[in-house]
C-alpha cells in the first residue's frame, strides 16, 4: 500500500472514530450508537474487501535485472551506469546486475556504476 493511501486511510479512520462522540453530544445517545454501529459495519466490510483484494504474502514481486550491458561514459558532472539505478525510496523488490559493461567517469562530480546504485 502506498504511503499516500495509508495516510488517507488513517485520516478517514480518525474522522469516523471521532464523529461518534460528537453525534452523541450534539443529538442523543441513540444517534451516537447508530453512528458507531455504522462505522463498525463499514470498517468490517472494508477489512473484508481489503483482505480479498490483497495478493498473497508468498507471491514474489517482479524484479529488476540488468545483464550483458554495454559501455557507459560520463564527464562534466554526469552519471554513467551499466547496472541498475533507482532511488533509495523505490518500492522493495529483487534487483540484480550481472555481466555489466564498463562504466567510466571523468571530471569533477562525475560518477560511474556497474552494479546496483540506490542513491
LUMROGU-120057 format. One record per atom (N, C-alpha, C): residue in three letters; x, y, z; atom name; residue number from 0. Coordinates in steps of 0.001 Angstrom, whole numbers, plus 500000, padded with zeros to 6 digits. Each point is the difference from the previous one (the first is absolute). Layout:
REM LUMROGU-120057
('ALA'; (X; Y; Z); 'CA'; NUM)
...
//
This chain:
REM LUMROGU-120057
('UNK'; (500853; 498839; 500000); 'N'; 0)
('UNK'; (499147; 501161; 500000); 'CA'; 0)
('UNK'; (500900; 501226; 500000); 'C'; 0)
('UNK'; (499705; 500977; 499165); 'N'; 1)
('UNK'; (500835; 501187; 499909); 'CA'; 1)
('UNK'; (499853; 500858; 501249); 'C'; 1)
('UNK'; (500997; 500826; 500240); 'N'; 2)
('UNK'; (499994; 500884; 501177); 'CA'; 2)
('UNK'; (498808; 500937; 499965); 'C'; 2)
('UNK'; (499688; 500536; 498853); 'N'; 3)
('UNK'; (498875; 500930; 499866); 'CA'; 3)
('UNK'; (498668; 499309; 500345); 'C'; 3)
('UNK'; (499853; 498773; 499535); 'N'; 4)
('UNK'; (498767; 499260; 500280); 'CA'; 4)
('UNK'; (499894; 499666; 501485); 'C'; 4)
('UNK'; (501126; 499649; 500636); 'N'; 5)
('UNK'; (499993; 499721; 501435); 'CA'; 5)
('UNK'; (499569; 501225; 500795); 'C'; 5)
('UNK'; (500532; 501161; 499635); 'N'; 6)
('UNK'; (499642; 501237; 500697); 'CA'; 6)
('UNK'; (498510; 500283; 499834); 'C'; 6)
('UNK'; (499473; 499804; 498802); 'N'; 7)
('UNK'; (498579; 500218; 499749); 'CA'; 7)
('UNK'; (499143; 499077; 500856); 'C'; 7)
('UNK'; (500375; 498736; 500091); 'N'; 8)
('UNK'; (499240; 499036; 500797); 'CA'; 8)
('UNK'; (500042; 500371; 501481); 'C'; 8)
('UNK'; (501165; 500397; 500499); 'N'; 9)
('UNK'; (500123; 500364; 501409); 'CA'; 9)
('UNK'; (499167; 501236; 500310); 'C'; 9)
('UNK'; (500057; 501017; 499140); 'N'; 10)
('UNK'; (499212; 501219; 500226); 'CA'; 10)
('UNK'; (498510; 499689; 499979); 'C'; 10)
('UNK'; (499555; 499206; 499044); 'N'; 11)
('UNK'; (498578; 499630; 499927); 'CA'; 11)
('UNK'; (499580; 499233; 501255); 'C'; 11)
('UNK'; (500849; 499100; 500476); 'N'; 12)
('UNK'; (499678; 499236; 501206); 'CA'; 12)
('UNK'; (499899; 500917; 501218); 'C'; 12)
('UNK'; (500908; 500963; 500098); 'N'; 13)
('UNK'; (499950; 500938; 501123); 'CA'; 13)
('UNK'; (498749; 500867; 499959); 'C'; 13)
('UNK'; (499632; 500484; 498817); 'N'; 14)
('UNK'; (498798; 500831; 499865); 'CA'; 14)
('UNK'; (498760; 499196; 500367); 'C'; 14)
('UNK'; (499903; 498784; 499497); 'N'; 15)
('UNK'; (498834; 499170; 500312); 'CA'; 15)
('UNK'; (499932; 499648; 501487); 'C'; 15)
('UNK'; (501152; 499715; 500584); 'N'; 16)
('UNK'; (500020; 499660; 501422); 'CA'; 16)
('UNK'; (499624; 501209; 500858); 'C'; 16)
('UNK'; (500505; 501165; 499638); 'N'; 17)
('UNK'; (499694; 501210; 500772); 'CA'; 17)
('UNK'; (498564; 500457; 499806); 'C'; 17)
('UNK'; (499347; 499614; 498919); 'N'; 18)
('UNK'; (498634; 500465; 499737); 'CA'; 18)
('UNK'; (498975; 499421; 500966); 'C'; 18)
('UNK'; (500249; 498818; 500529); 'N'; 19)
('UNK'; (499020; 499354; 500875); 'CA'; 19)
('UNK'; (499701; 500830; 501251); 'C'; 19)
('UNK'; (501004; 500417; 500783); 'N'; 20)
('UNK'; (499670; 500802; 501173); 'CA'; 20)
('UNK'; (499356; 501345; 499655); 'C'; 20)
('UNK'; (500388; 500592; 498880); 'N'; 21)
('UNK'; (499400; 501278; 499613); 'CA'; 21)
('UNK'; (498506; 499843; 499714); 'C'; 21)
('UNK'; (499620; 498950; 499306); 'N'; 22)
('UNK'; (498577; 499761; 499748); 'CA'; 22)
('UNK'; (499262; 499750; 501316); 'C'; 22)
('UNK'; (500646; 499304; 500927); 'N'; 23)
('UNK'; (499377; 499704; 501284); 'CA'; 23)
('UNK'; (499790; 501288; 500801); 'C'; 23)
('UNK'; (501009; 500885; 499975); 'N'; 24)
('UNK'; (499888; 501256; 500740); 'CA'; 24)
('UNK'; (499023; 500974; 499349); 'C'; 24)
('UNK'; (499959; 500054; 498682); 'N'; 25)
('UNK'; (499154; 500963; 499304); 'CA'; 25)
('UNK'; (498551; 499549; 499875); 'C'; 25)
('UNK'; (499755; 498718; 500054); 'N'; 26)
('UNK'; (498631; 499519; 499822); 'CA'; 26)
('UNK'; (499610; 499143; 501200); 'C'; 26)
('UNK'; (499845; 498734; 499790); 'N'; 27)
('UNK'; (499615; 499097; 501092); 'CA'; 27)
('UNK'; (500927; 498797; 500004); 'C'; 27)
('UNK'; (500019; 499266; 501127); 'N'; 28)
('UNK'; (500823; 498792; 500035); 'CA'; 28)
('UNK'; (499604; 498994; 498932); 'C'; 28)
('UNK'; (498723; 499963; 499627); 'N'; 29)
('UNK'; (499568; 499066; 498961); 'CA'; 29)
('UNK'; (500674; 500314; 498663); 'C'; 29)
('UNK'; (500136; 501297; 499692); 'N'; 30)
('UNK'; (500674; 500390; 498757); 'CA'; 30)
('UNK'; (501461; 499589; 500044); 'C'; 30)
('UNK'; (500636; 500218; 501157); 'N'; 31)
('UNK'; (501405; 499597; 500155); 'CA'; 31)
('UNK'; (500184; 498510; 499828); 'C'; 31)
('UNK'; (499069; 499217; 500533); 'N'; 32)
('UNK'; (500086; 498550; 499851); 'CA'; 32)
('UNK'; (499803; 499587; 498550); 'C'; 32)
('UNK'; (499104; 500686; 499308); 'N'; 33)
('UNK'; (499764; 499690; 498575); 'CA'; 33)
('UNK'; (501243; 500318; 499173); 'C'; 33)
('UNK'; (500617; 501143; 500292); 'N'; 34)
('UNK'; (501232; 500360; 499277); 'CA'; 34)
('UNK'; (501092; 498975; 500300); 'C'; 34)
('UNK'; (500149; 499622; 501260); 'N'; 35)
('UNK'; (501032; 499016; 500368); 'CA'; 35)
('UNK'; (499758; 498670; 499294); 'C'; 35)
('UNK'; (498754; 499556; 499959); 'N'; 36)
('UNK'; (499691; 498739; 499320); 'CA'; 36)
('UNK'; (500293; 500108; 498504); 'C'; 36)
('UNK'; (499692; 501141; 499413); 'N'; 37)
('UNK'; (500274; 500204; 498567); 'CA'; 37)
('UNK'; (501496; 499975; 499724); 'C'; 37)
('UNK'; (500774; 500663; 500860); 'N'; 38)
('UNK'; (501456; 500017; 499833); 'CA'; 38)
('UNK'; (500556; 498588; 500150); 'C'; 38)
('UNK'; (499511; 499247; 500983); 'N'; 39)
('UNK'; (500472; 498629; 500188); 'CA'; 39)
('UNK'; (499658; 499127; 498794); 'C'; 39)
('UNK'; (498789; 500138; 499493); 'N'; 40)
('UNK'; (499602; 499215; 498831); 'CA'; 40)
('UNK'; (500841; 500336; 498780); 'C'; 40)
('UNK'; (500203; 501301; 499760); 'N'; 41)
('UNK'; (500812; 500427; 498853); 'CA'; 41)
('UNK'; (501442; 499524; 500149); 'C'; 41)
('UNK'; (500518; 500049; 501207); 'N'; 42)
('UNK'; (501371; 499537; 500237); 'CA'; 42)
('UNK'; (500124; 498505; 499731); 'C'; 42)
('UNK'; (499010; 499240; 500432); 'N'; 43)
('UNK'; (500022; 498562; 499747); 'CA'; 43)
('UNK'; (499953; 499677; 498519); 'C'; 43)
('UNK'; (499137; 500695; 499271); 'N'; 44)
('UNK'; (499904; 499773; 498550); 'CA'; 44)
('UNK'; (501297; 500406; 499312); 'C'; 44)
('UNK'; (500560; 501164; 500402); 'N'; 45)
('UNK'; (501259; 500467; 499396); 'CA'; 45)
('UNK'; (501131; 499010; 500271); 'C'; 45)
('UNK'; (500052; 499458; 501210); 'N'; 46)
('UNK'; (501048; 499024; 500329); 'CA'; 46)
('UNK'; (499847; 498726; 499171); 'C'; 46)
('UNK'; (498772; 499565; 499799); 'N'; 47)
('UNK'; (499755; 498815; 499187); 'CA'; 47)
('UNK'; (500424; 500225; 498554); 'C'; 47)
('UNK'; (499608; 501129; 499428); 'N'; 48)
('UNK'; (500372; 500316; 498615); 'CA'; 48)
('UNK'; (501512; 500103; 499873); 'C'; 48)
('UNK'; (500633; 500675; 500965); 'N'; 49)
('UNK'; (501459; 500151; 499970); 'CA'; 49)
('UNK'; (500679; 498636; 500041); 'C'; 49)
('UNK'; (499529; 499103; 500857); 'N'; 50)
('UNK'; (500600; 498668; 500111); 'CA'; 50)
('UNK'; (499827; 499198; 498710); 'C'; 50)
('UNK'; (498868; 500165; 499340); 'N'; 51)
('UNK'; (499764; 499273; 498749); 'CA'; 51)
('UNK'; (500824; 500543; 498846); 'C'; 51)
('UNK'; (500287; 501297; 500016); 'N'; 52)
('UNK'; (500713; 500633; 498889); 'CA'; 52)
('UNK'; (501512; 499830; 500116); 'C'; 52)
('UNK'; (500522; 499856; 501221); 'N'; 53)
('UNK'; (501442; 499889; 500195); 'CA'; 53)
('UNK'; (500543; 498751; 499335); 'C'; 53)
('UNK'; (501223; 500125; 499464); 'N'; 54)
('UNK'; (500658; 498841; 499411); 'CA'; 54)
('UNK'; (500597; 499155; 501125); 'C'; 54)
('UNK'; (500161; 498721; 499783); 'N'; 55)
('UNK'; (500566; 499131; 501039); 'CA'; 55)
('UNK'; (501409; 500441; 500381); 'C'; 55)
('UNK'; (500353; 499801; 501246); 'N'; 56)
('UNK'; (501319; 500405; 500497); 'CA'; 56)
('UNK'; (501118; 499196; 499360); 'C'; 56)
('UNK'; (499682; 498832; 499505); 'N'; 57)
('UNK'; (501041; 499151; 499421); 'CA'; 57)
('UNK'; (500338; 500390; 498560); 'C'; 57)
('UNK'; (499177; 500832; 499383); 'N'; 58)
('UNK'; (500254; 500394; 498613); 'CA'; 58)
('UNK'; (501233; 500896; 499937); 'C'; 58)
('UNK'; (500859; 499742; 499057); 'N'; 59)
('UNK'; (501206; 500790; 499811); 'CA'; 59)
('UNK'; (499694; 501226; 499146); 'C'; 59)
('UNK'; (500602; 501113; 500374); 'N'; 60)
('UNK'; (499874; 501195; 499184); 'CA'; 60)
('UNK'; (500919; 499852; 498790); 'C'; 60)
('UNK'; (499584; 500586; 498907); 'N'; 61)
('UNK'; (500838; 499973; 498809); 'CA'; 61)
('UNK'; (501298; 500748; 500294); 'C'; 61)
('UNK'; (501094; 499473; 499549); 'N'; 62)
('UNK'; (501292; 500599; 500281); 'CA'; 62)
('UNK'; (500554; 500764; 498812); 'C'; 62)
('UNK'; (501137; 500616; 500231); 'N'; 63)
('UNK'; (500698; 500762; 498973); 'CA'; 63)
('UNK'; (501355; 499342; 499792); 'C'; 63)
('UNK'; (500343; 499732; 498744); 'N'; 64)
('UNK'; (501275; 499362; 499674); 'CA'; 64)
('UNK'; (500659; 500775; 498870); 'C'; 64)
('UNK'; (501273; 500309; 500189); 'N'; 65)
('UNK'; (500810; 500567; 498916); 'CA'; 65)
('UNK'; (501084; 498980; 499691); 'C'; 65)
('UNK'; (500042; 499532; 498752); 'N'; 66)
('UNK'; (501021; 499013; 499655); 'CA'; 66)
('UNK'; (500507; 500251; 498587); 'C'; 66)
('UNK'; (501267; 499644; 499802); 'N'; 67)
('UNK'; (500656; 500134; 498690); 'CA'; 67)
('UNK'; (499849; 501409; 499428); 'C'; 67)
('UNK'; (500285; 501001; 500827); 'N'; 68)
('UNK'; (499871; 501385; 499547); 'CA'; 68)
('UNK'; (501279; 500469; 499326); 'C'; 68)
('UNK'; (499912; 501095; 499317); 'N'; 69)
('UNK'; (501156; 500554; 499285); 'CA'; 69)
('UNK'; (500794; 500966; 500862); 'C'; 69)
('UNK'; (500788; 500843; 499344); 'N'; 70)
('UNK'; (500847; 500962; 500695); 'CA'; 70)
('UNK'; (499219; 501290; 500246); 'C'; 70)
('UNK'; (500405; 500730; 501047); 'N'; 71)
('UNK'; (499408; 501305; 500292); 'CA'; 71)
('UNK'; (501099; 500941; 500464); 'C'; 71)
('UNK'; (499927; 501259; 499553); 'N'; 72)
('UNK'; (500995; 501008; 500353); 'CA'; 72)
('UNK'; (499284; 501243; 500484); 'C'; 72)
('UNK'; (500598; 500660; 501000); 'N'; 73)
('UNK'; (499453; 501254; 500506); 'CA'; 73)
('UNK'; (501131; 500994; 500189); 'C'; 73)
('UNK'; (499700; 501271; 499762); 'N'; 74)
('UNK'; (500977; 501052; 500241); 'CA'; 74)
('UNK'; (499250; 501282; 500348); 'C'; 74)
('UNK'; (500723; 500928; 500587); 'N'; 75)
('UNK'; (499414; 501303; 500311); 'CA'; 75)
('UNK'; (498832; 499918; 500977); 'C'; 75)
('UNK'; (500100; 499156; 501021); 'N'; 76)
('UNK'; (498940; 499895; 500992); 'CA'; 76)
('UNK'; (498913; 499009; 499652); 'C'; 76)
('UNK'; (500189; 499227; 498946); 'N'; 77)
('UNK'; (498983; 499040; 499585); 'CA'; 77)
('UNK'; (500068; 498696; 500774); 'C'; 77)
('UNK'; (499055; 499126; 499728); 'N'; 78)
('UNK'; (499945; 498697; 500644); 'CA'; 78)
('UNK'; (499978; 498914; 498933); 'C'; 78)
('UNK'; (500842; 499007; 500176); 'N'; 79)
('UNK'; (500032; 498860; 499087); 'CA'; 79)
('UNK'; (499656; 498740; 500783); 'C'; 79)
('UNK'; (499100; 499205; 499451); 'N'; 80)
('UNK'; (499620; 498763; 500679); 'CA'; 80)
('UNK'; (499725; 498919; 498969); 'C'; 80)
('UNK'; (500599; 498843; 500215); 'N'; 81)
('UNK'; (499698; 498851; 499151); 'CA'; 81)
('UNK'; (499206; 498961; 500778); 'C'; 81)
('UNK'; (499641; 500357; 501235); 'N'; 82)
('UNK'; (499227; 499101; 500848); 'CA'; 82)
('UNK'; (498594; 500531; 500197); 'C'; 82)
('UNK'; (499556; 499999; 501245); 'N'; 83)
('UNK'; (498658; 500440; 500348); 'CA'; 83)
('UNK'; (500121; 501221; 500904); 'C'; 83)
('UNK'; (499320; 501079; 499646); 'N'; 84)
('UNK'; (499931; 501198; 500843); 'CA'; 84)
('UNK'; (498548; 500224; 500383); 'C'; 84)
('UNK'; (499751; 500153; 501299); 'N'; 85)
('UNK'; (498657; 500320; 500438); 'CA'; 85)
('UNK'; (500082; 500721; 501339); 'C'; 85)
('UNK'; (499003; 500819; 500309); 'N'; 86)
('UNK'; (500043; 500757; 501249); 'CA'; 86)
('UNK'; (499924; 499092; 501217); 'C'; 86)
('UNK'; (500543; 500483; 501092); 'N'; 87)
('UNK'; (500010; 499243; 501244); 'CA'; 87)
('UNK'; (498580; 499701; 500487); 'C'; 87)
('UNK'; (499044; 500896; 499712); 'N'; 88)
('UNK'; (498623; 499807; 500465); 'CA'; 88)
('UNK'; (499127; 499259; 498993); 'C'; 88)
('UNK'; (500625; 499373; 499012); 'N'; 89)
('UNK'; (499245; 499211; 499014); 'CA'; 89)
('UNK'; (499389; 498774; 500687); 'C'; 89)
('UNK'; (498900; 499486; 499465); 'N'; 90)
('UNK'; (499395; 498811; 500599); 'CA'; 90)
('UNK'; (501008; 498859; 500089); 'C'; 90)
('UNK'; (499881; 499222; 501059); 'N'; 91)
('UNK'; (500941; 498901; 500188); 'CA'; 91)
('UNK'; (499736; 498901; 498980); 'C'; 91)
('UNK'; (500964; 499206; 499780); 'N'; 92)
('UNK'; (499915; 498904; 499055); 'CA'; 92)
('UNK'; (501402; 499604; 499592); 'C'; 92)
('UNK'; (500148; 498827; 499432); 'N'; 93)
('UNK'; (501331; 499542; 499629); 'CA'; 93)
('UNK'; (500602; 500833; 498868); 'C'; 93)
('UNK'; (501274; 500314; 500138); 'N'; 94)
('UNK'; (500750; 500749; 498992); 'CA'; 94)
('UNK'; (501315; 499269; 499785); 'C'; 94)
('UNK'; (500375; 499852; 498725); 'N'; 95)
('UNK'; (501225; 499249; 499707); 'CA'; 95)
('UNK'; (500694; 500615; 498792); 'C'; 95)
('UNK'; (501320; 500060; 500062); 'N'; 96)
('UNK'; (500825; 500433; 498870); 'CA'; 96)
('UNK'; (501052; 498930; 499765); 'C'; 96)
('UNK'; (500055; 499480; 498782); 'N'; 97)
('UNK'; (500970; 498936; 499696); 'CA'; 97)
('UNK'; (500601; 500218; 498614); 'C'; 97)
('UNK'; (501265; 499684; 499891); 'N'; 98)
('UNK'; (500735; 500148; 498738); 'CA'; 98)
('UNK'; (499786; 501383; 499385); 'C'; 98)
('UNK'; (500192; 501031; 500840); 'N'; 99)
('UNK'; (499797; 501355; 499499); 'CA'; 99)
('UNK'; (501243; 500497; 499289); 'C'; 99)
('UNK'; (499813; 500998; 499165); 'N'; 100)
('UNK'; (501113; 500573; 499249); 'CA'; 100)
('UNK'; (500801; 500970; 500841); 'C'; 100)
('UNK'; (500989; 500621; 499366); 'N'; 101)
('UNK'; (500872; 500946; 500690); 'CA'; 101)
('UNK'; (499298; 501356; 500118); 'C'; 101)
('UNK'; (500170; 500638; 501146); 'N'; 102)
('UNK'; (499492; 501349; 500203); 'CA'; 102)
('UNK'; (501163; 500867; 500464); 'C'; 102)
('UNK'; (500202; 501118; 499338); 'N'; 103)
('UNK'; (501088; 500900; 500378); 'CA'; 103)
('UNK'; (499455; 501403; 500189); 'C'; 103)
('UNK'; (500629; 500723; 500935); 'N'; 104)
('UNK'; (499613; 501378; 500283); 'CA'; 104)
('UNK'; (501250; 500860; 500016); 'C'; 104)
('UNK'; (499945; 501128; 499338); 'N'; 105)
('UNK'; (501140; 500919; 499946); 'CA'; 105)
('UNK'; (499528; 501393; 500379); 'C'; 105)
('UNK'; (500784; 500676; 500807); 'N'; 106)
('UNK'; (499691; 501370; 500376); 'CA'; 106)
('UNK'; (499324; 500085; 501358); 'C'; 106)
('UNK'; (499949; 501218; 500530); 'N'; 107)
('UNK'; (499417; 500197; 501327); 'CA'; 107)
('UNK'; (498501; 499671; 500028); 'C'; 107)
('UNK'; (499572; 499433; 501100); 'N'; 108)
('UNK'; (498597; 499649; 500249); 'CA'; 108)
('UNK'; (499427; 498968; 499030); 'C'; 108)
('UNK'; (500835; 499307; 499264); 'N'; 109)
('UNK'; (499529; 498932; 499114); 'CA'; 109)
('UNK'; (500026; 498693; 500779); 'C'; 109)
('UNK'; (499027; 499130; 499732); 'N'; 110)
('UNK'; (499957; 498710; 500689); 'CA'; 110)
('UNK'; (499784; 498879; 498987); 'C'; 110)
('UNK'; (500451; 498812; 500375); 'N'; 111)
('UNK'; (499820; 498822; 499163); 'CA'; 111)
('UNK'; (499638; 498824; 500871); 'C'; 111)
('UNK'; (499129; 499149; 499496); 'N'; 112)
('UNK'; (499571; 498817; 500735); 'CA'; 112)
('UNK'; (499777; 498858; 499035); 'C'; 112)
('UNK'; (500445; 498804; 500393); 'N'; 113)
('UNK'; (499758; 498821; 499166); 'CA'; 113)
('UNK'; (499121; 498992; 500720); 'C'; 113)
('UNK'; (499529; 500330; 501175); 'N'; 114)
('UNK'; (499170; 499070; 500762); 'CA'; 114)
('UNK'; (498643; 500596; 500302); 'C'; 114)
('UNK'; (499576; 499869; 501231); 'N'; 115)
('UNK'; (498725; 500536; 500442); 'CA'; 115)
('UNK'; (500260; 501273; 500773); 'C'; 115)
('UNK'; (499445; 501109; 499541); 'N'; 116)
('UNK'; (500180; 501307; 500623); 'CA'; 116)
('UNK'; (498660; 500485; 500539); 'C'; 116)
('UNK'; (499874; 499978; 501317); 'N'; 117)
('UNK'; (498764; 500478; 500617); 'CA'; 117)
('UNK'; (500316; 501268; 500788); 'C'; 117)
('UNK'; (500082; 501090; 499295); 'N'; 118)
('UNK'; (500309; 501274; 500681); 'CA'; 118)
('UNK'; (498937; 501035; 499711); 'C'; 118)
//
